[in-house]
Structure formats: C-alpha cells, structure tokens
Amino acid sequence: MIKIRHKKPECIGCKLCADEAPQYFQMDDEGLAQLLHSSQQGVFQIADGFDEDLEDLKRAEEGCPVDIIHIQD
C-alpha cells in the first residue's frame, strides 16, 4: 500500500495531479486539488494508494510545481 500526502493549503490549482492521477485527485469548487478519500493530519491530507497506481502517483508528485505531493511506497 502506498501512502500519499498532499499539502492542500499550498496548492496553486495547476491541475497536473488531477490530470495524472484522477483516481486520487480532483479539483474542488475553489479550483484547488483535493486528495480523494483522505483524512486531515495537520496541514496534510493523507490517503492510501494502490501499488498498481504508483506510476501515475509518481508523475503527479514529480510534476507538482510547488512540491506539495509526497508519495511513500
């Protein structure tokens, strides 16, 4: 199981994560990325991901222009 951390307060709304991993990220009404099926821990949204989605999640992490997505496999 993969751990996903997303620091939503620093999101700039570029939509890259929602394009690369739409099964985990969607844009909310404010135009910011929302990590789906997550819990809040401090400033981070935390969720689990499936191993078969690692490539999509890594592209989202590496492409994020403000470096607020962290993937632990």
Buried (B, 14 or more C-beta within 10 A) or exposed (E): EBEBBBBBEEBEEBBBBBBBBEEBBBBEEEEBBBBBEBEEEEEBBBBEBEEEBEEBBBBBBEEBEEEBBBBEE
